[in-house]
Amino acid sequence: MLLRDQSLLDESTRGMLERIVELEQELAKQRTVAEQLSKAKGEAEAELAKLRRAYLRALEQLQLMRRRLFVAKAERKDAAAEQLAFEGMLAELDQLEQAIAATEAAAKLAEAQAAAQAADGAQDGLPQGDKVRAKPKGRRNLEQGDLPEITVEITDPEFEGKAERIGFEYSYRLGYERGGARSIRLARVLYKLPASESESTDGSQAPEATSAQGESDETSGTRLVTAPLPKELFRRGLLAPSIIARILAQKFVMGVPFYRLEESFAHEGAALDRGTMCRYAEDAGATLGAIVLAMRDDSLAHAFCLSTDATGVAIQPERLPKGQERKRQACHKGHFFVTLADRDHVFFEYQPRHTSAAVCEMFKGYSGYIQADAHAVYDALFRGPTGAAGTSTAAPPTEVGCWSHARRKWWDAATCKYKLGIEGLKRIDVIFAADRALAKLAPWKRQILRQEHVRPLVDAFFLWVEAVYAQTLERGLIASASGYAVRQKTALRRFLDDGRLRLENNGAERALRRIATGRKAWMFCGSHDHARAAANIFSLVASCKLHGLDPELYLAHVIRVMPYWPRERYLELCPRDWLATRARLNAAELALPLGNITVPELATPEQQQLTH
């Protein structure tokens, strides 16, 4: 009996144990499923959070786009009615084009018939009537035009008053005065003198005495000598300095493209094609680049702070080999860098690529302050050159941050209605207002008052922004604005070190505006060389604006003076020193559109000190 009960108990126990095993296996399966569901839920929540962040960023961009386009949208007109009128005009234009084509075909037919009749008449000895004038070749004859004429008498100091004048030899240039183009007639005096006097004191023959313009009379023993041409930047060119300056000022100051200048000159009666203007502009920019190079060397040697920025420009691609002319090419992208050297110079430099190597080469050897926009291309410059062992070989320039760039990121956040963005914007505006009140003070006094009034505001701003950056975990406008301020903290505080340093880099950006607005009209530069020449012209006209000079008048005078000026003294021709240099020139000589220029002696150290 006990054995039977024991066997039953063992069977019941085994059944319960088997059931427990089954339940444990089922529980393990359920746990696995629960873990998979929990993991899937976590992944779904992470994906949802990611989508929400992307949605918020899209909303931010939408708010910024609405903000930037609102004014433009408000000024747009309803084009429904104009569209109907436009379609009617298109139909009318099609009819006119057909009528014009028919008229041109009839005119060409009549012209061909008239030419055939004229040829037949010529063969029969009959009069041919009025012939169509052939396209002129060679140099343009300005004497036959209707332009007002200005005569400039060119004498030879060696023979003037000593030899007999017997006439003039004339040549022409195209010039410009306020009011229109002018024909400039160069009247070079023709001298008659004995053959023995036609030789100079050193035994050589007088200028141009051996040319076709000097003739001798063996029977009377006399010789005719013509006064030499004055020196010109473009020897025996068609254009005088005044009209070259007009072209450069219109293109690089007013942003007028060459094809519009061509039409403008045609209305004034001075036919000047855009190809000629383009060649003169490139040659003038390349030649005047010697003055810009002197300005640049002076800036790197003596400037306290250089403010720099860059903007892109399109470069026309080179022509393809023969047979591939119709293949389309995209424009290359180059960059114009602008540099403001204190209140002395503004110079532009073209670089084919916006790279650290280009920036380091531009500022090579300079160890003062450089104010830039925290772009990555400047990082290598501020680290400085390193030797083979990684040690610095020269003192690198010191970075000065731009508070305007820092403010723009907070402005973007404020535009999207972020409270932190609005607060950051207000804090930066308070710093700007406090420093603006000190703008007209002397640097030493501004430095003292900055420590008293501006430094506490800057300290409070960075305490606040560091706390915001530490609490901001997600990407977005607030993270971008606070991160920029934290990473640039040292550079942004740099203006507190010296009263001569500025809070922002707006001056460099204003100088770039000339290129940004001009390229809407001229679209691209013809080549890398043309861009470099354009950078030189931009440098001179921007420096003229800095020093209150008339760019057109300055360029006209410098183009007149430069052929006579010593190379080692080109810095005297820069806009900063031009007023002092012009005061030492002969005013009567400079007032003429062409002629000789007497170079004054080098300024004394006292005069140079007054100039600088």
Secondary structure as UniProt FT lines:
FT   HELIX           2..75
FT   HELIX           80..123
FT   TURN            124..125
FT   HELIX           142..144
FT   STRAND          149..154
FT   TURN            157..162
FT   STRAND          164..177
FT   TURN            178..179
FT   STRAND          180..194
FT   HELIX           195..198
FT   TURN            201..202
FT   TURN            207..210
FT   TURN            212..213
FT   STRAND          216..217
FT   TURN            218..221
FT   STRAND          222..226
FT   TURN            235..236
FT   HELIX           241..252
FT   HELIX           258..267
FT   TURN            268..269
FT   HELIX           274..302
FT   STRAND          305..315
FT   TURN            322..323
FT   TURN            325..326
FT   STRAND          332..341
FT   TURN            342..344
FT   STRAND          345..351
FT   HELIX           356..362
FT   TURN            363..365
FT   STRAND          369..371
FT   HELIX           376..378
FT   HELIX           379..383
FT   TURN            388..389
FT   STRAND          398..400
FT   HELIX           403..415
FT   TURN            416..417
FT   HELIX           419..436
FT   TURN            437..440
FT   HELIX           443..449
FT   HELIX           450..454
FT   HELIX           455..471
FT   HELIX           477..487
FT   HELIX           489..492
FT   HELIX           494..497
FT   TURN            499..500
FT   HELIX           506..522
FT   STRAND          524..525
FT   HELIX           528..546
FT   TURN            547..548
FT   HELIX           551..561
FT   HELIX           562..564
FT   HELIX           567..573
FT   HELIX           575..583
FT   HELIX           587..591
FT   HELIX           605..611
//
